[in-house]
Amino acid sequence: MAPSIDKSKCVLVTGATSGIGRALALAIAALPSHPKVIGVGRRKDRLAGLKDAGIDAEEFDVNADRVKTKDFVEEMIQKYPEIDTLVLAAGVQREVNFKKQVDLDAIATELHVNYFSILAMISFFMPHFMTKSASGQPCLIAPVTSGLAYIPAPWIANYSASKAALHSLCSSLRVQLEDTTIGVIEISPPLVESELHDAEGTTEALSKFWMPLSEYIKETIEGFQRGDSVVCNGMAKNAYEQFEKPKEQMVSEMAKRAATHSKK
Ligand SMILES: NC(=O)c1ccc[n+]([C@@H]2O[C@H](COP(=O)([O-])OP(=O)(O)OC[C@H]3O[C@@H](n4cnc5c(N)ncnc54)[C@H](OP(=O)(O)O)[C@@H]3O)[C@@H](O)[C@H]2O)c1
């Protein structure tokens, strides 16, 4: 189990300008514990809307190089030293067809936004969280993956692969941090109402099947409050429980075996 979101004092949410990230930012700010929430995104008008809703807003393009990402993280820690929780929801989704021309620049950007930028941000926040952990303060890292991390959708092959990588990272990170007060919660949505599919023009078709955002957020906040290691719903939950949950124990056992061998 991870610490409950009810213990969080200050939560930084990426992807907070629309869809799941925005709704989570608003719902977390409205918790009875009233944590401070900082919403991050690129669109200025949406950031202004967050401010109007009482949420601090910071502009940042997560498709930045590692120097800019480090500078941003350091700026955030200096401005908001209370940050103890990351909800990493920024993400993009692009179709790819290997029988036609593959746009490698678009693929690289998708992988960077959905995977590397999250890994980099976690790495740069880690010393700050380790200091909090040393004084017994709970911290949370909550990357947003997808049910497609467990069963890939072939027409969005690179998106699915990026989410599978992020899911794998969550499992390893959780085990690495087992002896700290830093919890890792993987947020794994099914198809949910959002703007994610606007770029491909598939929103109208998908809207017939998606989970309404309000329903999704209610269930997700409940999982966050319980401190579930993986918060997943609907089809994502079915896939996680059938294919991935049985692996979690193995990840932990493999780490223990490796630790035993390294002591020999
Ligand atoms: N909706 C679904 O069906 C679904 C299912 C499974 C997983 N997910 C995941 O849930 C997360 C949220 O997606 P959503 O469905 O809520 O989509 P969305 O409405 O399109 O939101 C995506 C968010 O990511 C931000 N973002 C994208 N590129 C960025 C960049 N380069 N720099 C900074 N921010 C960037 C956007 O902000 P700006 O444009 O303002 O920068 C926006 O706030 C994503 O990780 C997505 O993969 C969604």
The ligand as an ORCA input file, in Angstrom:
! r2SCAN-3c Opt
* xyz 0 1
  N      -8.613      9.483    -21.913
  C      -8.305      8.207    -22.054
  O      -9.061      7.405    -22.632
  C      -7.040      7.705    -21.440
  C      -6.920      6.311    -21.254
  C      -5.758      5.823    -20.689
  C      -4.733      6.699    -20.316
  N      -4.891      8.032    -20.520
  C      -3.785      8.915    -20.100
  O      -4.280      9.901    -19.234
  C      -3.418     11.050    -19.287
  C      -4.277     12.287    -19.468
  O      -4.849     12.254    -20.779
  P      -6.309     12.795    -21.105
  O      -7.084     11.653    -21.606
  O      -6.831     13.601    -19.983
  O      -5.969     13.700    -22.395
  P      -6.056     15.271    -22.665
  O      -7.362     15.825    -22.277
  O      -5.607     15.419    -24.080
  O      -4.935     15.861    -21.679
  C      -3.564     15.747    -21.958
  C      -2.808     16.706    -21.077
  O      -1.408     16.534    -21.325
  C      -0.819     17.812    -21.483
  N       0.336     17.738    -22.372
  C       0.430     17.101    -23.562
  N       1.632     17.338    -24.112
  C       2.290     18.149    -23.250
  C       3.565     18.776    -23.267
  N       4.421     18.608    -24.283
  N       3.927     19.547    -22.213
  C       3.074     19.723    -21.187
  N       1.857     19.172    -21.110
  C       1.465     18.402    -22.143
  C      -1.913     18.689    -22.065
  O      -1.662     20.036    -21.701
  P      -1.268     21.212    -22.713
  O      -1.752     20.858    -24.082
  O      -1.918     22.431    -22.142
  O       0.202     21.289    -22.614
  C      -3.139     18.170    -21.322
  O      -3.273     18.815    -20.087
  C      -2.455     10.790    -20.453
  O      -1.218     10.344    -19.938
  C      -3.130      9.691    -21.234
  O      -2.206      8.907    -21.962
  C      -6.020      8.548    -21.068
*
